[in-house]
């Protein structure tokens, strides 16, 4: 990249209307379509307010459907997961093109190679409505991930599919899905591929206290000399949870770990701030103690990681039940105890 634009990024804090209580798949899909129409209106109005230099909009995690609540994996795949070439993604691309922004979305997603399963995907559309990045979440407690079917996934999509970075006119964008902000290895793998702006789709318990995710947003920014644009939900409606269980604290964090803008509670476009790519790139080129990214010594850590297995890959055989996810973690904990790790 030869230029280093300054532009505004918006972490849109908006309500999530879940499809858990929809009586059938048709009504769930109707709720999803209505959600996209609502988002279109909110994004249009928010960008008009934040300014014409707004180039990036980040939406919350699973904003169109909410999370599963006991539904079987095939049931949730049918009810809530989007087809890669389906009408919902096409409509989201139209929203990005209509408003003229890069749009970061998070949704459950089908894959023809893994029938009856779904992945949780982060997708970024460019201002022409084209997909420039697709990432499937690698760490999840209750959903299938590429790591669970790793050999087959790599055979289909190759290693570059695991940590994709989109090289765009507004910087190198990398996705962070929900609690993956708590995993420094995920962010680092994106950073060494050039990531400059982490787009974080989240739905989390926010607090005036320093919650784990809020601590992690600051830490990932400092560790990697990168911006974090983090969008939280503005309440979870129809999920069975108290509605404000996922609400507040959407924010934009700069490469020094400074919070540039933050939303309070409720639906809000307050979390918007300027991204200064020139300043970021100059910071990364400075000879200084605070240039942490340039001082990494990965050769020291690689043998430990290479020789250690915690949660093994390729654990999935067939379609899992919800109980299988819990049982897998229990096996991992038991193994760590037996090895004296914990």
Secondary structure, DSSP 8 states (H G I E B T S, - for coil): -----EEEEEE-BEEEE--TT-SSHHHHHHHHHHHHHHHHHHHHHHHHHH-TTEEEEE--TTTTT---SS--HHHHHHHH-B-TTSHHHHHHHHHHHHHTSEEEEEEEE--TTSTT--EEEEEEE-TTS-EEEEEE-S--SSS--GGGGHHHHHHHH-GGGTS--EEETTEEEEEEEGGGGG-HHHHHHHHTTT--EEEEE---B--SS--HHHHHHHHHHHHHT-EEEEE-EEEEESSSS-GGGSB---EEE-TTS-EEEE--SSSB---EEEEEHHHHHHHHTS-STT--GGG--HHHHHHHHHT--SS-S----S---HHHHHHHHHHHHHHHHHTT--
